[in-house]
Amino acid sequence: MEIIGFCAGLFTLLTYVPQSIKTIRSRKTRDLSLVTLILLTLSALLWVIYGLKKGLPAVWLTNTVVSLLAISILAIKLQNKD
């Protein structure tokens, strides 16, 4: 079952990679919702905590990376103030 968790986490992670790369390169965040970015960041961080507490590497590993990507996009959004 753990392999299914890793696959699910990997696919979730891969959905954020293109947006993260595009945002980091272009620094353009005007069309990104601040509320969505905040919720995504909080959600991923809570999944990290949950995964650590439950001893589920598939959950905490993938969501750690998602958290870092989400925080990066959120930071750029907050810097831009658009």
PEVEN-V90418 format. One record per backbone hydrogen bond with DSSP energy under -1.0 kcal/mol. NH is the residue of the N-H (numbers start at 0). CO is the residue of the C=O. If there is no record, write none. Layout:
nh: (NH;NH)
co: (CO;CO)
This chain:
nh: (4;5;6;7;8;9;10;11;12;13;14;15;16;19;20;21;22;23;24;25;26;31;36;37;38;39;40;41;42;43;44;45;46;47;48;49;50;51;52;53;55;58;59;60;62;63;64;65;66;67;68;69;70;71;72;73;74;75;76;77;78;79;80)
co: (0;1;2;3;4;5;6;7;8;9;10;12;12;15;16;17;18;19;20;21;22;28;32;33;34;35;36;37;38;39;40;41;42;43;44;45;46;47;48;49;50;55;55;56;58;59;60;61;62;63;64;65;66;67;68;69;70;71;72;73;74;75;76)
